[in-house]
Amino acid sequence: MQNRSRLPMSFKIELKTVLPYLVLFGTLAMTWGMWSERLNAVEKKADSVAEMQQDLAVIKSQLKSMDEKMGWMEGFLIKNYKEY
């Protein structure tokens, strides 16, 4: 009978013992949250940069096509200048 009464007393946890661990856990949780938010922001930025690169590639190809057409028109006008 005495062993049973002693057992709960040995598991008694004091607040001053648990408090540093609670502070540590809270700090880790806040740090984890801040890092995950920063990673999400970087991920969004990387996605937007990739989208911008795709847009620039499309614009570059369109400009190249327009340049070729303008070159053709310029050549045509120079060749046919005397006729007009």
C-alpha positions, 0 to 999 in steps of 0.5 A: 500500500505504501508503494502506491501512495509514494508513486504519485508523489514522485511524479509531481511536476513543479511549474518552475521545472516545466516553465523553461520547456514551455518557453522553449517549445513556444519559441520553437513554434514561433520560429517554425511559423516565421520560417514557413511564412518566409519560405512560402513568400520565397516560393511565390516570388520564384513562381512569379520570376518564372512566369516573368521569364516565360512572358519575356521569352514570348515577347522576345520571340514576337519582337524577333518575328516583327523584326523579320517582317520589318526587314522584309518590308524595308527590303521590299520598299528599297527595291521598289522605291523607283517604281513608286 
